[in-house]
């Protein structure tokens, strides 16, 4: 009786999943694999090889890779500091770090647009103290900056989660056996934190690869990423077939990242706090 009750509790989630995940995916595959006449075709998918689309994909891959690497370099030391703090203090620091994420994604990006624009807050301050203006808006640097700001917590939290689970006795044993701090980190801490690193890379790289809002606002629509191309095919050109075909290509990157994540994080240690 109790099992039947719990099965009924899952019904709202099943309905939500079908309506907002399964049906949209079916629609994407249908439009992506058909033309305007409803005939089966791979042309929408292979159009990624067209120069304009392939260039957008390469730019998106490059900026996403740069953002992911910078996020990793910034996040690992921060996660180590947080994991070594006392319980009460690290929870407070994590709350302060995650607090901006409670604000709407679009509003956060608009705020940085206001800060970085040529007549924005930062340049106004620079001019006041007689420093040269910062000409970063509408450039790839601004897009990378926006990606790092928005996705950095998604790198910190999985790494922090894994570091907290490392048995301190292993670190003490390594030191007792004569390993210095660097050797202990390279031989013990780093290998054990790989699941969190892989999870963090996945959680940063995929959203960065598929984003179009950040490049629209901070890139001034001058730098087209593959996400922008797909968004324009749906909204401006009303070409759902081509937009869906390009979306399927991006799904391949998502599937690959999920496979890598499963291989290196079989127990899901870096997936959540």
Secondary structure by P-SEA (a helix, b strand, c coil): caaaaaaaaaaaaaaaaaaccaaaaaaaaaaaacccccccccccccccccaaaaaaaaaaaaaaaaaaaaaaaacaaaaaaaaaccaaaaaaaaaaaaccccccaaaaaaaaaaacccccaaaaaaaaaccccccccccaaaaaaaaaaacaaaaaaaaaaaaaaccaaaaaaaaaacccaaaaaaccccccaaaaaaaaaaacaaaaaacccccccccccccccaaaaaaaaaccccaaaaaaaaaaaaaaaaaaaaaaaaaaccccccccc
